[in-house]
Amino acid sequence: MVSDIRIKKGILDYALKYEIYVPELFPYLFEKSGTLFFKRGETIKLRMDDLLCLIHSGAVMGDILTQDGHREHHISLREQVFFAGLELNSIKRKVCTWTAVMPTELTFIRLSIIRSHISDEQEYWDSLLEHIVKSTQEQSRKFHHIQNQPTLVAKVSEMLSLYPRILDIKQTHLAEYLMVRPPSFSRALKEWERRNLP
């Protein structure tokens, strides 16, 4: 159960920002939610597979194999949500593993719990699903946009522009995100620095 005022405020602020707040629903959701802490490099192990997670601090990276055989990585940072399961509307994954790439605090809730409590509010449920799918598609779009850059330095440059706080994450994880070896990433980052910083 979520009882921390700071976390409750973070959840409410997020829901208000994306217009997915329903006053009568959230006290019930706080009772059914949980909060977990993960160390840097720790696999995020969650028992259920239909979880919606909101990151309060830190960052997570998903290693995702889609049902059509494509592999991609997603990075979610502070004040972002990610869906930890395999299938939800157009989200169809074969394998999905999440890792804390910074010390991370997150809140999670099962979507089935939300669904059962708002069974007569189809419009809210549809808007929540749409928000989750759009958030996931945005992570996928960013990954593929970065990967489509012609050189590794260009990939690093695009990653830094799309994720302003990403250098808080260790280079080993950023190399994994770009699907390259850490020494190659380090050389590309130094070259980006030479070209772009005084």
Rosetta constraint file for C-alpha pairs under 8 A:
AtomPair CA 1 CA 30 HARMONIC 5.93 0.50
AtomPair CA 1 CA 31 HARMONIC 4.62 0.50
AtomPair CA 1 CA 32 HARMONIC 5.64 0.50
AtomPair CA 1 CA 33 HARMONIC 5.17 0.50
AtomPair CA 1 CA 34 HARMONIC 5.22 0.50
AtomPair CA 1 CA 35 HARMONIC 7.66 0.50
AtomPair CA 2 CA 7 HARMONIC 7.40 0.50
AtomPair CA 2 CA 8 HARMONIC 7.05 0.50
AtomPair CA 2 CA 30 HARMONIC 5.09 0.50
AtomPair CA 2 CA 31 HARMONIC 6.26 0.50
AtomPair CA 2 CA 32 HARMONIC 7.76 0.50
AtomPair CA 2 CA 33 HARMONIC 5.90 0.50
AtomPair CA 2 CA 34 HARMONIC 5.90 0.50
AtomPair CA 2 CA 35 HARMONIC 6.73 0.50
AtomPair CA 3 CA 7 HARMONIC 7.79 0.50
AtomPair CA 3 CA 8 HARMONIC 7.22 0.50
AtomPair CA 3 CA 30 HARMONIC 7.38 0.50
AtomPair CA 4 CA 8 HARMONIC 6.26 0.50
AtomPair CA 5 CA 9 HARMONIC 6.08 0.50
AtomPair CA 6 CA 10 HARMONIC 6.28 0.50
AtomPair CA 7 CA 11 HARMONIC 6.26 0.50
AtomPair CA 7 CA 56 HARMONIC 7.17 0.50
AtomPair CA 8 CA 12 HARMONIC 6.18 0.50
AtomPair CA 8 CA 30 HARMONIC 7.59 0.50
AtomPair CA 9 CA 13 HARMONIC 5.94 0.50
AtomPair CA 10 CA 14 HARMONIC 6.18 0.50
AtomPair CA 10 CA 56 HARMONIC 7.06 0.50
AtomPair CA 10 CA 79 HARMONIC 7.67 0.50
AtomPair CA 11 CA 15 HARMONIC 6.17 0.50
AtomPair CA 11 CA 54 HARMONIC 7.54 0.50
AtomPair CA 12 CA 16 HARMONIC 6.01 0.50
AtomPair CA 12 CA 21 HARMONIC 7.10 0.50
AtomPair CA 13 CA 17 HARMONIC 6.06 0.50
AtomPair CA 14 CA 18 HARMONIC 6.41 0.50
AtomPair CA 14 CA 79 HARMONIC 7.05 0.50
AtomPair CA 15 CA 19 HARMONIC 5.81 0.50
AtomPair CA 15 CA 20 HARMONIC 4.86 0.50
AtomPair CA 15 CA 21 HARMONIC 4.85 0.50
AtomPair CA 16 CA 20 HARMONIC 6.25 0.50
AtomPair CA 16 CA 21 HARMONIC 5.45 0.50
AtomPair CA 18 CA 131 HARMONIC 7.89 0.50
AtomPair CA 20 CA 124 HARMONIC 7.33 0.50
AtomPair CA 20 CA 127 HARMONIC 7.21 0.50
AtomPair CA 20 CA 128 HARMONIC 6.36 0.50
AtomPair CA 21 CA 26 HARMONIC 7.63 0.50
AtomPair CA 22 CA 26 HARMONIC 6.55 0.50
AtomPair CA 23 CA 27 HARMONIC 7.75 0.50
AtomPair CA 24 CA 28 HARMONIC 7.80 0.50
AtomPair CA 25 CA 29 HARMONIC 6.40 0.50
AtomPair CA 25 CA 117 HARMONIC 7.93 0.50
AtomPair CA 25 CA 118 HARMONIC 7.95 0.50
AtomPair CA 26 CA 30 HARMONIC 6.11 0.50
AtomPair CA 27 CA 31 HARMONIC 6.62 0.50
AtomPair CA 28 CA 32 HARMONIC 6.60 0.50
AtomPair CA 29 CA 33 HARMONIC 6.00 0.50
AtomPair CA 29 CA 109 HARMONIC 7.67 0.50
AtomPair CA 29 CA 114 HARMONIC 7.29 0.50
AtomPair CA 32 CA 109 HARMONIC 6.68 0.50
AtomPair CA 32 CA 113 HARMONIC 7.75 0.50
AtomPair CA 33 CA 107 HARMONIC 6.65 0.50
AtomPair CA 33 CA 108 HARMONIC 5.64 0.50
AtomPair CA 33 CA 109 HARMONIC 4.78 0.50
AtomPair CA 33 CA 110 HARMONIC 7.87 0.50
AtomPair CA 34 CA 107 HARMONIC 5.51 0.50
AtomPair CA 34 CA 108 HARMONIC 5.46 0.50
AtomPair CA 34 CA 109 HARMONIC 6.70 0.50
AtomPair CA 35 CA 105 HARMONIC 7.11 0.50
AtomPair CA 35 CA 106 HARMONIC 5.62 0.50
AtomPair CA 35 CA 107 HARMONIC 4.31 0.50
AtomPair CA 35 CA 108 HARMONIC 6.39 0.50
AtomPair CA 36 CA 105 HARMONIC 5.77 0.50
AtomPair CA 36 CA 106 HARMONIC 5.60 0.50
AtomPair CA 36 CA 107 HARMONIC 6.49 0.50
AtomPair CA 37 CA 103 HARMONIC 7.47 0.50
AtomPair CA 37 CA 104 HARMONIC 5.66 0.50
AtomPair CA 37 CA 105 HARMONIC 4.52 0.50
AtomPair CA 37 CA 106 HARMONIC 6.65 0.50
AtomPair CA 38 CA 42 HARMONIC 6.07 0.50
AtomPair CA 38 CA 43 HARMONIC 7.92 0.50
AtomPair CA 38 CA 44 HARMONIC 7.10 0.50
AtomPair CA 38 CA 100 HARMONIC 6.28 0.50
AtomPair CA 38 CA 103 HARMONIC 5.79 0.50
AtomPair CA 38 CA 104 HARMONIC 5.15 0.50
AtomPair CA 38 CA 105 HARMONIC 6.50 0.50
AtomPair CA 39 CA 100 HARMONIC 6.60 0.50
AtomPair CA 39 CA 102 HARMONIC 6.90 0.50
AtomPair CA 39 CA 103 HARMONIC 4.65 0.50
AtomPair CA 39 CA 104 HARMONIC 6.55 0.50
AtomPair CA 40 CA 100 HARMONIC 5.30 0.50
AtomPair CA 40 CA 101 HARMONIC 5.11 0.50
AtomPair CA 40 CA 102 HARMONIC 4.50 0.50
AtomPair CA 40 CA 103 HARMONIC 4.71 0.50
AtomPair CA 40 CA 104 HARMONIC 7.32 0.50
AtomPair CA 41 CA 99 HARMONIC 6.15 0.50
AtomPair CA 41 CA 100 HARMONIC 5.40 0.50
AtomPair CA 41 CA 101 HARMONIC 5.48 0.50
AtomPair CA 41 CA 102 HARMONIC 7.21 0.50
AtomPair CA 42 CA 99 HARMONIC 5.73 0.50
AtomPair CA 42 CA 100 HARMONIC 5.51 0.50
AtomPair CA 42 CA 101 HARMONIC 7.76 0.50
AtomPair CA 43 CA 97 HARMONIC 7.49 0.50
AtomPair CA 43 CA 98 HARMONIC 6.03 0.50
AtomPair CA 43 CA 99 HARMONIC 4.39 0.50
AtomPair CA 43 CA 100 HARMONIC 6.36 0.50
AtomPair CA 44 CA 97 HARMONIC 7.57 0.50
AtomPair CA 44 CA 98 HARMONIC 5.42 0.50
AtomPair CA 44 CA 99 HARMONIC 5.39 0.50
AtomPair CA 44 CA 100 HARMONIC 6.61 0.50
AtomPair CA 45 CA 98 HARMONIC 7.90 0.50
AtomPair CA 48 CA 85 HARMONIC 7.95 0.50
AtomPair CA 48 CA 110 HARMONIC 7.49 0.50
AtomPair CA 49 CA 84 HARMONIC 6.35 0.50
AtomPair CA 49 CA 85 HARMONIC 4.41 0.50
AtomPair CA 49 CA 86 HARMONIC 6.91 0.50
AtomPair CA 50 CA 83 HARMONIC 7.36 0.50
AtomPair CA 50 CA 84 HARMONIC 6.49 0.50
AtomPair CA 50 CA 85 HARMONIC 4.77 0.50
AtomPair CA 50 CA 86 HARMONIC 7.60 0.50
AtomPair CA 50 CA 110 HARMONIC 5.56 0.50
AtomPair CA 50 CA 111 HARMONIC 5.85 0.50
AtomPair CA 50 CA 112 HARMONIC 7.21 0.50
AtomPair CA 51 CA 83 HARMONIC 5.97 0.50
AtomPair CA 51 CA 84 HARMONIC 5.37 0.50
AtomPair CA 51 CA 85 HARMONIC 6.14 0.50
AtomPair CA 51 CA 108 HARMONIC 6.18 0.50
AtomPair CA 51 CA 109 HARMONIC 5.47 0.50
AtomPair CA 51 CA 110 HARMONIC 4.50 0.50
AtomPair CA 51 CA 111 HARMONIC 5.93 0.50
AtomPair CA 52 CA 81 HARMONIC 6.94 0.50
AtomPair CA 52 CA 82 HARMONIC 6.10 0.50
AtomPair CA 52 CA 83 HARMONIC 4.82 0.50
AtomPair CA 52 CA 84 HARMONIC 6.38 0.50
AtomPair CA 52 CA 108 HARMONIC 5.59 0.50
AtomPair CA 52 CA 109 HARMONIC 5.56 0.50
AtomPair CA 52 CA 110 HARMONIC 6.29 0.50
AtomPair CA 52 CA 111 HARMONIC 6.46 0.50
AtomPair CA 53 CA 81 HARMONIC 5.38 0.50
AtomPair CA 53 CA 82 HARMONIC 5.41 0.50
AtomPair CA 53 CA 83 HARMONIC 6.32 0.50
AtomPair CA 53 CA 84 HARMONIC 7.17 0.50
AtomPair CA 53 CA 106 HARMONIC 6.41 0.50
AtomPair CA 53 CA 107 HARMONIC 5.53 0.50
AtomPair CA 53 CA 108 HARMONIC 4.35 0.50
AtomPair CA 53 CA 109 HARMONIC 6.72 0.50
AtomPair CA 54 CA 79 HARMONIC 6.60 0.50
AtomPair CA 54 CA 80 HARMONIC 5.82 0.50
AtomPair CA 54 CA 81 HARMONIC 4.36 0.50
AtomPair CA 54 CA 82 HARMONIC 6.71 0.50
AtomPair CA 54 CA 106 HARMONIC 5.49 0.50
AtomPair CA 54 CA 107 HARMONIC 5.32 0.50
AtomPair CA 54 CA 108 HARMONIC 6.52 0.50
AtomPair CA 55 CA 59 HARMONIC 7.13 0.50
AtomPair CA 55 CA 76 HARMONIC 7.75 0.50
AtomPair CA 55 CA 77 HARMONIC 6.67 0.50
AtomPair CA 55 CA 78 HARMONIC 5.11 0.50
AtomPair CA 55 CA 79 HARMONIC 5.41 0.50
AtomPair CA 55 CA 80 HARMONIC 5.71 0.50
AtomPair CA 55 CA 81 HARMONIC 6.25 0.50
AtomPair CA 55 CA 104 HARMONIC 7.26 0.50
AtomPair CA 55 CA 105 HARMONIC 6.13 0.50
AtomPair CA 55 CA 106 HARMONIC 4.40 0.50
AtomPair CA 55 CA 107 HARMONIC 6.65 0.50
AtomPair CA 56 CA 78 HARMONIC 5.40 0.50
AtomPair CA 56 CA 79 HARMONIC 5.72 0.50
AtomPair CA 56 CA 104 HARMONIC 7.47 0.50
AtomPair CA 56 CA 105 HARMONIC 5.51 0.50
AtomPair CA 56 CA 106 HARMONIC 5.41 0.50
AtomPair CA 56 CA 107 HARMONIC 7.50 0.50
AtomPair CA 57 CA 77 HARMONIC 7.53 0.50
AtomPair CA 57 CA 78 HARMONIC 4.94 0.50
AtomPair CA 57 CA 79 HARMONIC 7.45 0.50
AtomPair CA 57 CA 103 HARMONIC 7.53 0.50
AtomPair CA 57 CA 104 HARMONIC 5.33 0.50
AtomPair CA 57 CA 105 HARMONIC 5.27 0.50
AtomPair CA 57 CA 106 HARMONIC 7.14 0.50
AtomPair CA 58 CA 77 HARMONIC 6.26 0.50
AtomPair CA 58 CA 78 HARMONIC 5.73 0.50
AtomPair CA 58 CA 100 HARMONIC 7.59 0.50
AtomPair CA 58 CA 101 HARMONIC 7.46 0.50
AtomPair CA 58 CA 102 HARMONIC 4.97 0.50
AtomPair CA 58 CA 103 HARMONIC 5.34 0.50
AtomPair CA 58 CA 104 HARMONIC 4.19 0.50
AtomPair CA 58 CA 105 HARMONIC 6.61 0.50
AtomPair CA 59 CA 75 HARMONIC 7.07 0.50
AtomPair CA 59 CA 76 HARMONIC 5.66 0.50
AtomPair CA 59 CA 77 HARMONIC 4.36 0.50
AtomPair CA 59 CA 78 HARMONIC 6.17 0.50
AtomPair CA 59 CA 100 HARMONIC 5.98 0.50
AtomPair CA 59 CA 101 HARMONIC 5.63 0.50
AtomPair CA 59 CA 102 HARMONIC 5.36 0.50
AtomPair CA 59 CA 103 HARMONIC 7.37 0.50
AtomPair CA 59 CA 104 HARMONIC 6.00 0.50
AtomPair CA 59 CA 169 HARMONIC 7.91 0.50
AtomPair CA 60 CA 75 HARMONIC 5.81 0.50
AtomPair CA 60 CA 76 HARMONIC 5.43 0.50
AtomPair CA 60 CA 77 HARMONIC 6.62 0.50
AtomPair CA 60 CA 98 HARMONIC 6.44 0.50
AtomPair CA 60 CA 99 HARMONIC 5.42 0.50
AtomPair CA 60 CA 100 HARMONIC 4.38 0.50
AtomPair CA 60 CA 101 HARMONIC 5.30 0.50
AtomPair CA 60 CA 102 HARMONIC 7.10 0.50
AtomPair CA 60 CA 104 HARMONIC 7.45 0.50
AtomPair CA 61 CA 73 HARMONIC 6.64 0.50
AtomPair CA 61 CA 74 HARMONIC 5.45 0.50
AtomPair CA 61 CA 75 HARMONIC 4.49 0.50
AtomPair CA 61 CA 76 HARMONIC 6.44 0.50
AtomPair CA 61 CA 98 HARMONIC 5.53 0.50
AtomPair CA 61 CA 99 HARMONIC 5.32 0.50
AtomPair CA 61 CA 100 HARMONIC 6.49 0.50
AtomPair CA 61 CA 101 HARMONIC 6.44 0.50
AtomPair CA 61 CA 177 HARMONIC 7.77 0.50
AtomPair CA 62 CA 73 HARMONIC 5.33 0.50
AtomPair CA 62 CA 74 HARMONIC 4.92 0.50
AtomPair CA 62 CA 75 HARMONIC 6.46 0.50
AtomPair CA 62 CA 96 HARMONIC 6.55 0.50
AtomPair CA 62 CA 97 HARMONIC 5.54 0.50
AtomPair CA 62 CA 98 HARMONIC 4.33 0.50
AtomPair CA 62 CA 99 HARMONIC 6.47 0.50
AtomPair CA 63 CA 71 HARMONIC 7.41 0.50
AtomPair CA 63 CA 72 HARMONIC 6.28 0.50
AtomPair CA 63 CA 73 HARMONIC 4.90 0.50
AtomPair CA 63 CA 74 HARMONIC 6.93 0.50
AtomPair CA 63 CA 96 HARMONIC 5.70 0.50
AtomPair CA 63 CA 97 HARMONIC 5.21 0.50
AtomPair CA 63 CA 98 HARMONIC 6.33 0.50
AtomPair CA 64 CA 71 HARMONIC 5.60 0.50
AtomPair CA 64 CA 72 HARMONIC 5.34 0.50
AtomPair CA 64 CA 73 HARMONIC 5.97 0.50
AtomPair CA 64 CA 74 HARMONIC 7.72 0.50
AtomPair CA 64 CA 93 HARMONIC 6.94 0.50
AtomPair CA 64 CA 94 HARMONIC 7.73 0.50
AtomPair CA 64 CA 95 HARMONIC 5.83 0.50
AtomPair CA 64 CA 96 HARMONIC 4.50 0.50
AtomPair CA 64 CA 97 HARMONIC 6.59 0.50
AtomPair CA 65 CA 69 HARMONIC 6.12 0.50
AtomPair CA 65 CA 70 HARMONIC 5.65 0.50
AtomPair CA 65 CA 71 HARMONIC 4.47 0.50
AtomPair CA 65 CA 72 HARMONIC 6.59 0.50
AtomPair CA 65 CA 93 HARMONIC 5.98 0.50
AtomPair CA 65 CA 94 HARMONIC 5.55 0.50
AtomPair CA 65 CA 95 HARMONIC 5.08 0.50
AtomPair CA 65 CA 96 HARMONIC 6.35 0.50
AtomPair CA 66 CA 70 HARMONIC 5.29 0.50
AtomPair CA 66 CA 71 HARMONIC 6.33 0.50
AtomPair CA 66 CA 92 HARMONIC 6.20 0.50
AtomPair CA 66 CA 93 HARMONIC 4.19 0.50
AtomPair CA 66 CA 94 HARMONIC 5.21 0.50
AtomPair CA 66 CA 95 HARMONIC 6.93 0.50
AtomPair CA 67 CA 92 HARMONIC 5.95 0.50
AtomPair CA 67 CA 93 HARMONIC 5.06 0.50
AtomPair CA 67 CA 94 HARMONIC 4.82 0.50
AtomPair CA 72 CA 140 HARMONIC 7.26 0.50
AtomPair CA 72 CA 143 HARMONIC 6.97 0.50
AtomPair CA 72 CA 144 HARMONIC 7.88 0.50
AtomPair CA 73 CA 140 HARMONIC 7.56 0.50
AtomPair CA 73 CA 143 HARMONIC 6.60 0.50
AtomPair CA 73 CA 177 HARMONIC 5.76 0.50
AtomPair CA 74 CA 139 HARMONIC 5.47 0.50
AtomPair CA 74 CA 140 HARMONIC 6.48 0.50
AtomPair CA 74 CA 143 HARMONIC 6.76 0.50
AtomPair CA 74 CA 177 HARMONIC 7.69 0.50
AtomPair CA 75 CA 139 HARMONIC 6.88 0.50
AtomPair CA 75 CA 177 HARMONIC 8.00 0.50
AtomPair CA 76 CA 80 HARMONIC 5.95 0.50
AtomPair CA 76 CA 81 HARMONIC 6.96 0.50
AtomPair CA 76 CA 82 HARMONIC 6.82 0.50
AtomPair CA 76 CA 139 HARMONIC 7.78 0.50
AtomPair CA 81 CA 132 HARMONIC 7.62 0.50
AtomPair CA 81 CA 135 HARMONIC 7.38 0.50
AtomPair CA 82 CA 132 HARMONIC 7.32 0.50
AtomPair CA 82 CA 135 HARMONIC 7.41 0.50
AtomPair CA 82 CA 136 HARMONIC 6.86 0.50
AtomPair CA 83 CA 132 HARMONIC 6.98 0.50
AtomPair CA 83 CA 136 HARMONIC 7.45 0.50
AtomPair CA 84 CA 96 HARMONIC 7.48 0.50
AtomPair CA 84 CA 98 HARMONIC 7.61 0.50
AtomPair CA 85 CA 96 HARMONIC 7.38 0.50
AtomPair CA 86 CA 91 HARMONIC 7.15 0.50
AtomPair CA 86 CA 92 HARMONIC 5.87 0.50
AtomPair CA 86 CA 93 HARMONIC 4.69 0.50
AtomPair CA 86 CA 94 HARMONIC 6.54 0.50
AtomPair CA 86 CA 95 HARMONIC 6.96 0.50
AtomPair CA 86 CA 96 HARMONIC 6.78 0.50
AtomPair CA 87 CA 91 HARMONIC 5.19 0.50
AtomPair CA 87 CA 92 HARMONIC 4.55 0.50
AtomPair CA 87 CA 93 HARMONIC 6.06 0.50
AtomPair CA 88 CA 92 HARMONIC 6.67 0.50
AtomPair CA 88 CA 129 HARMONIC 7.99 0.50
AtomPair CA 88 CA 133 HARMONIC 7.82 0.50
AtomPair CA 89 CA 129 HARMONIC 7.80 0.50
AtomPair CA 89 CA 133 HARMONIC 7.66 0.50
AtomPair CA 90 CA 133 HARMONIC 7.22 0.50
AtomPair CA 91 CA 133 HARMONIC 6.82 0.50
AtomPair CA 91 CA 136 HARMONIC 7.90 0.50
AtomPair CA 100 CA 104 HARMONIC 6.11 0.50
AtomPair CA 101 CA 169 HARMONIC 6.22 0.50
AtomPair CA 101 CA 170 HARMONIC 7.39 0.50
AtomPair CA 101 CA 173 HARMONIC 6.54 0.50
AtomPair CA 102 CA 168 HARMONIC 7.86 0.50
AtomPair CA 102 CA 169 HARMONIC 6.17 0.50
AtomPair CA 102 CA 170 HARMONIC 7.98 0.50
AtomPair CA 109 CA 113 HARMONIC 7.48 0.50
AtomPair CA 110 CA 114 HARMONIC 6.92 0.50
AtomPair CA 111 CA 115 HARMONIC 6.13 0.50
AtomPair CA 112 CA 116 HARMONIC 6.09 0.50
AtomPair CA 113 CA 117 HARMONIC 6.35 0.50
AtomPair CA 114 CA 118 HARMONIC 6.33 0.50
AtomPair CA 115 CA 119 HARMONIC 5.76 0.50
AtomPair CA 115 CA 125 HARMONIC 6.88 0.50
AtomPair CA 118 CA 122 HARMONIC 7.47 0.50
AtomPair CA 118 CA 124 HARMONIC 7.97 0.50
AtomPair CA 118 CA 125 HARMONIC 7.36 0.50
AtomPair CA 121 CA 125 HARMONIC 6.50 0.50
AtomPair CA 122 CA 126 HARMONIC 6.04 0.50
AtomPair CA 123 CA 127 HARMONIC 6.21 0.50
AtomPair CA 124 CA 128 HARMONIC 6.13 0.50
AtomPair CA 125 CA 129 HARMONIC 6.22 0.50
AtomPair CA 126 CA 130 HARMONIC 6.07 0.50
AtomPair CA 127 CA 131 HARMONIC 6.16 0.50
AtomPair CA 128 CA 132 HARMONIC 6.34 0.50
AtomPair CA 129 CA 133 HARMONIC 6.09 0.50
AtomPair CA 130 CA 134 HARMONIC 6.00 0.50
AtomPair CA 131 CA 135 HARMONIC 6.10 0.50
AtomPair CA 132 CA 136 HARMONIC 6.22 0.50
AtomPair CA 133 CA 137 HARMONIC 6.02 0.50
AtomPair CA 134 CA 138 HARMONIC 6.04 0.50
AtomPair CA 135 CA 139 HARMONIC 6.52 0.50
AtomPair CA 136 CA 140 HARMONIC 6.35 0.50
AtomPair CA 137 CA 141 HARMONIC 5.96 0.50
AtomPair CA 138 CA 142 HARMONIC 6.16 0.50
AtomPair CA 139 CA 143 HARMONIC 6.27 0.50
AtomPair CA 140 CA 144 HARMONIC 6.26 0.50
AtomPair CA 141 CA 145 HARMONIC 5.98 0.50
AtomPair CA 142 CA 146 HARMONIC 6.12 0.50
AtomPair CA 142 CA 162 HARMONIC 7.53 0.50
AtomPair CA 143 CA 147 HARMONIC 6.15 0.50
AtomPair CA 144 CA 148 HARMONIC 6.02 0.50
AtomPair CA 145 CA 149 HARMONIC 6.94 0.50
AtomPair CA 146 CA 155 HARMONIC 5.18 0.50
AtomPair CA 146 CA 156 HARMONIC 7.89 0.50
AtomPair CA 146 CA 158 HARMONIC 5.94 0.50
AtomPair CA 146 CA 159 HARMONIC 6.22 0.50
AtomPair CA 147 CA 155 HARMONIC 6.36 0.50
AtomPair CA 147 CA 178 HARMONIC 7.07 0.50
AtomPair CA 148 CA 155 HARMONIC 7.79 0.50
AtomPair CA 149 CA 154 HARMONIC 5.79 0.50
AtomPair CA 149 CA 155 HARMONIC 5.39 0.50
AtomPair CA 149 CA 158 HARMONIC 7.94 0.50
AtomPair CA 150 CA 154 HARMONIC 6.57 0.50
AtomPair CA 150 CA 155 HARMONIC 7.52 0.50
AtomPair CA 151 CA 155 HARMONIC 6.28 0.50
AtomPair CA 152 CA 156 HARMONIC 6.19 0.50
AtomPair CA 152 CA 185 HARMONIC 7.63 0.50
AtomPair CA 152 CA 188 HARMONIC 6.26 0.50
AtomPair CA 153 CA 157 HARMONIC 6.14 0.50
AtomPair CA 153 CA 188 HARMONIC 4.96 0.50
AtomPair CA 153 CA 189 HARMONIC 6.84 0.50
AtomPair CA 153 CA 191 HARMONIC 6.94 0.50
AtomPair CA 153 CA 192 HARMONIC 6.04 0.50
AtomPair CA 154 CA 158 HARMONIC 6.12 0.50
AtomPair CA 155 CA 159 HARMONIC 6.05 0.50
AtomPair CA 155 CA 178 HARMONIC 7.76 0.50
AtomPair CA 156 CA 160 HARMONIC 6.17 0.50
AtomPair CA 156 CA 188 HARMONIC 7.04 0.50
AtomPair CA 156 CA 189 HARMONIC 6.58 0.50
AtomPair CA 156 CA 192 HARMONIC 7.36 0.50
AtomPair CA 157 CA 161 HARMONIC 6.33 0.50
AtomPair CA 157 CA 192 HARMONIC 6.72 0.50
AtomPair CA 158 CA 162 HARMONIC 6.15 0.50
AtomPair CA 159 CA 163 HARMONIC 5.91 0.50
AtomPair CA 160 CA 164 HARMONIC 5.63 0.50
AtomPair CA 160 CA 165 HARMONIC 7.88 0.50
AtomPair CA 160 CA 166 HARMONIC 6.68 0.50
AtomPair CA 160 CA 167 HARMONIC 7.77 0.50
AtomPair CA 167 CA 171 HARMONIC 7.72 0.50
AtomPair CA 169 CA 173 HARMONIC 6.82 0.50
AtomPair CA 169 CA 174 HARMONIC 6.90 0.50
AtomPair CA 170 CA 174 HARMONIC 6.52 0.50
AtomPair CA 171 CA 175 HARMONIC 5.96 0.50
AtomPair CA 171 CA 182 HARMONIC 6.80 0.50
AtomPair CA 171 CA 185 HARMONIC 7.43 0.50
AtomPair CA 171 CA 186 HARMONIC 7.22 0.50
AtomPair CA 172 CA 176 HARMONIC 6.33 0.50
AtomPair CA 172 CA 182 HARMONIC 5.46 0.50
AtomPair CA 173 CA 177 HARMONIC 6.19 0.50
AtomPair CA 174 CA 178 HARMONIC 6.35 0.50
AtomPair CA 174 CA 185 HARMONIC 7.84 0.50
AtomPair CA 175 CA 179 HARMONIC 5.97 0.50
AtomPair CA 175 CA 180 HARMONIC 5.28 0.50
AtomPair CA 175 CA 181 HARMONIC 5.98 0.50
AtomPair CA 175 CA 182 HARMONIC 5.25 0.50
AtomPair CA 175 CA 184 HARMONIC 7.99 0.50
AtomPair CA 175 CA 185 HARMONIC 5.52 0.50
AtomPair CA 176 CA 180 HARMONIC 6.09 0.50
AtomPair CA 176 CA 181 HARMONIC 7.22 0.50
AtomPair CA 176 CA 182 HARMONIC 7.68 0.50
AtomPair CA 180 CA 184 HARMONIC 6.58 0.50
AtomPair CA 180 CA 185 HARMONIC 6.59 0.50
AtomPair CA 181 CA 185 HARMONIC 6.42 0.50
AtomPair CA 182 CA 186 HARMONIC 6.07 0.50
AtomPair CA 183 CA 187 HARMONIC 6.25 0.50
AtomPair CA 184 CA 188 HARMONIC 6.24 0.50
AtomPair CA 185 CA 189 HARMONIC 6.08 0.50
AtomPair CA 186 CA 190 HARMONIC 6.24 0.50
AtomPair CA 187 CA 191 HARMONIC 6.21 0.50
AtomPair CA 188 CA 192 HARMONIC 6.13 0.50
AtomPair CA 189 CA 193 HARMONIC 6.12 0.50
AtomPair CA 190 CA 194 HARMONIC 6.15 0.50
AtomPair CA 191 CA 195 HARMONIC 6.29 0.50
AtomPair CA 192 CA 196 HARMONIC 6.00 0.50
AtomPair CA 193 CA 197 HARMONIC 5.23 0.50
AtomPair CA 194 CA 198 HARMONIC 7.63 0.50
